[in-house]
Amino acid sequence: FEQFCINYCNESLQQQFNRFVFKLEQQEYIREGIRWDMIEFQDNQDTLDLIEKKHAGILTILDEQCRLGMRCNDKTFVSAVYSKCMNGNTRFGADRKQQSHGKFTIRHYAGVV
């Protein structure tokens, strides 16, 4: 769980960096008429949504599961994650072997974790 939280923080920091260094600065250059070759950068909002989005993000699912009290366990949590995150989300992965062990991966800006 600690590594998951570290990766989440890194995703948030990467998004802030991209926003302030690339997106906003490039918009400022355009407004000021500065000749500039646009720098392409990956938007990681979809990864942040996977982790934090209300009613569908992994942290929201964890919170919902914790509210179940004794009815919640690792299997119910990961089952809820699979059912809400596997459908069409390119940042989420869980092959059959991972699922049999209650594991999944997230494709972060820095790679698969």
Summary of the structure (lengths in Angstrom):
residues: 113
radius of gyration: 17.7
end to end distance: 12.1
largest distance: 61.1
contacts: 274
relative contact order: 0.13
helix: 61%
strand: 7%
